[in-house]
């Protein structure tokens, strides 16, 4: 089932208790779980806030270690992006194969309030664990207090703060390095990067990979241009590059941005890759039919879904698992070639 979280009336959540008591979310969790490290005065403040707000925590959330509900929760972005959507499909398939039912909550916003609502909803359902498919820095930070409440895996290309939860991903930095290395091997030295929003963890990792590969080759980075994942932004940037000065190649942070670039270059009378090379990221459905067919980085979403489910099951049963990211691959088509 799918639930979208917005500003509608709701019962008090753990975050509300933390605010009234003047403590962290994690401290409230420790009080609820009778953790011995909480000072008596702090415990009393939390209990007073619980009484004042009328907070009630579903008993299933307190018995996760011994009870098997056969359900997991999946938190995902409410935005129609290819990566999160493909990952959700893969996670659902892997969960079914493992005999689990999946409950999905989409975030109306990437903020702590939306994350709190979603996780509290899952705790009330008694899910055995939660997978988060919203690799945004604010979402990552909002998940930290729940690390000792429920087994939790986030699909993100960096470790969680303080290792509060488990992380798994396709190696975003490596993917960017593969794309950049391909352009370098073709002879390009002026390589710009049309980046995704840098508060998205994967977008940041791709920008890091681009810079590291250029540095390893002793090549100064070209321009890093801010983007928003959309073909509209790619088109706008493409027209600006034609007007202000064209680099030899552009590495776009996703295929939608690359699609906008290709249209802008074509409308301006440029030929790709003769005049400029373009590389994307994701290998979305249809990228082989762009004009020209797009060179891009392919993420193995099926493997990612399987590994995430394996990691969550290990966490549910109290075991560690291998957090090594899954390597992506470069798909070379016809949008890249040697510099003119």
QUINORCOR-V187536 format. One record per pair of residues at least 6 apart in sequence whose C-alpha atoms are under 7 Angstrom apart, sorted by sequence separation. I is the first residue (numbers start at 1). J is the second residue. D is the distance in whole Angstrom. If there is no record, write none. Layout:
i: <I:I>
j: <J:J>
d: <D:D>
This chain:
i: <18:95:108:160:197:198:214:227:252:287:288:314:18:31:107:160:196:214:287:314:159:195:15:18:92:211:311:14:156:157:31:153:154:155:156:157:195:105:152:153:154:155:156:283:14:152:153:154:155:157:280:282:283:157:279:280:281:282:283:279:280:281:282:147:279:280:281:282:28:147:135:140:144:258:272:129:130:131:132:133:135:258:129:130:131:132:133:258:129:130:131:132:234:238:21:115:233:234:237:21:229:231:234:235:239:255:110:112:230:231:234:235:238:254:255:111:112:115:229:230:233:234:238:249:250:251:252:253:254:255:21:72:74:78:110:111:229:231:232:235:248:249:250:251:252:253:254:255:300:17:20:71:72:73:74:75:76:77:78:110:195:197:231:235:247:248:249:250:251:252:255:299:70:71:72:73:74:75:76:77:78:112:172:176:180:189:191:192:193:194:195:196:197:298:299:70:71:72:73:74:75:76:191:192:193:194:195:196:197:297:298:17:173:177:181:190:192:193:194:195:196:297:298:17:172:173:176:177:180:194:196:297:298:172:176:296:297:173:174:296:173:177:295:296:295:295:294:295:293:294:295:12:293:294:295:13:292:293:12:292:157:156:157:156:206:73:84:84:203:73:72:192:71:72:73:74:75:76:77:191:194:279:69:71:72:73:74:75:76:77:190:191:192:193:194:195:196:278:279:69:72:73:74:75:76:190:191:192:193:194:195:277:278:69:190:191:192:193:194:277:68:188:277:188:61:64:137:273:61:136:137:272:273:274:60:64:136:137:273:58:61:135:136:275:58:60:135:274:57:135:248:179:2:3:4:5:15:1:2:3:4:5:6:1:2:3:4:5:2:4:13:5:5:179:26:25:26:29:175:170:170:169:168:188:179:186:187:188:178:186:187:175:171:175:168:170:171:167:169:170:171:168:169:170:171:170:153:152:151:151:151:129:129:128:82:90:94:90:94:87:91:95:86:90:91:94:87:91>
j: <24:101:114:166:203:204:220:233:258:293:294:320:25:38:114:167:203:221:294:321:167:203:25:28:102:221:321:25:167:168:43:165:166:167:168:169:207:118:165:166:167:168:169:296:28:166:167:168:169:171:294:296:297:172:294:295:296:297:298:295:296:297:298:164:296:297:298:299:46:165:155:160:164:278:292:150:151:152:153:154:156:279:151:152:153:154:155:280:152:153:154:155:257:261:45:139:257:258:261:46:254:256:259:260:264:280:136:138:256:257:260:261:264:280:281:138:139:142:256:257:260:261:265:276:277:278:279:280:281:282:49:100:102:106:138:139:257:259:260:263:276:277:278:279:280:281:282:283:328:46:49:100:101:102:103:104:105:106:107:139:224:226:260:264:276:277:278:279:280:281:284:328:100:101:102:103:104:105:106:107:108:142:202:206:210:219:221:222:223:224:225:226:227:328:329:101:102:103:104:105:106:107:222:223:224:225:226:227:228:328:329:49:205:209:213:222:224:225:226:227:228:329:330:50:205:206:209:210:213:227:229:330:331:206:210:330:331:208:209:331:209:213:331:332:332:333:333:334:333:334:335:53:334:335:336:55:334:335:55:335:201:201:202:202:253:122:133:134:253:127:127:247:127:128:129:130:131:132:133:247:250:335:126:128:129:130:131:132:133:134:247:248:249:250:251:252:253:335:336:127:130:131:132:133:134:248:249:250:251:252:253:335:336:128:249:250:251:252:253:336:128:248:337:249:123:126:199:335:124:199:200:335:336:337:124:128:200:201:337:123:126:200:201:340:124:126:201:340:124:202:339:279:103:104:105:106:116:103:104:105:106:107:108:104:105:106:107:108:106:108:120:114:117:297:145:145:146:149:297:299:304:304:308:338:330:337:338:339:330:338:339:328:325:329:323:325:326:323:325:326:327:325:326:327:328:328:312:312:312:315:316:312:316:316:284:301:305:302:306:301:305:309:301:305:306:309:305:309>
d: <6:7:7:7:6:5:7:6:6:6:6:6:5:7:6:7:5:6:6:6:6:7:6:6:6:6:6:7:6:7:6:6:6:6:6:5:6:6:6:5:5:5:5:6:7:6:5:7:5:7:7:7:6:6:7:6:5:5:5:5:4:5:5:5:5:7:7:6:6:5:6:7:6:7:7:6:6:6:6:6:5:7:5:5:5:5:5:6:6:6:6:6:4:5:6:7:7:6:7:5:6:5:7:4:5:5:7:7:6:5:4:5:5:5:5:6:7:6:6:5:7:5:6:5:6:6:6:6:4:6:6:7:7:5:6:6:6:6:6:6:5:4:5:5:5:6:6:7:7:7:6:5:6:6:6:6:6:5:5:6:7:7:4:5:7:7:6:6:6:7:7:5:5:5:5:5:5:5:5:5:6:5:6:5:6:7:7:4:6:6:6:6:6:6:7:6:6:6:6:6:6:6:5:5:5:5:5:5:5:7:5:6:5:5:7:6:6:6:6:5:5:6:6:6:6:5:5:6:6:6:6:5:7:6:5:6:6:6:6:5:4:5:6:7:5:5:6:6:6:6:6:7:5:5:7:7:6:6:5:6:7:7:6:7:7:6:6:7:7:6:5:6:5:6:6:6:6:6:7:6:7:7:6:6:5:5:5:5:5:5:6:6:6:6:6:6:6:6:7:6:6:6:6:6:5:5:5:5:5:5:5:6:6:6:7:6:6:6:6:4:7:6:6:7:5:7:6:5:6:6:6:6:5:7:7:6:4:6:5:7:5:6:5:6:5:5:5:6:7:7:6:7:7:7:6:7:7:5:5:5:5:6:6:6:5:6:6:6:7:6:7:6:7:7:5:5:7:7:6:7:7:7:6:7:7:6:6:6:6:5:6:6:5:7:6:5:6:7:5:4:5:6:6:6:6:6:6:7:7:6:6:7:7:7:7:6:6:5:5:6:4:6:6:5:7:6:6:7>
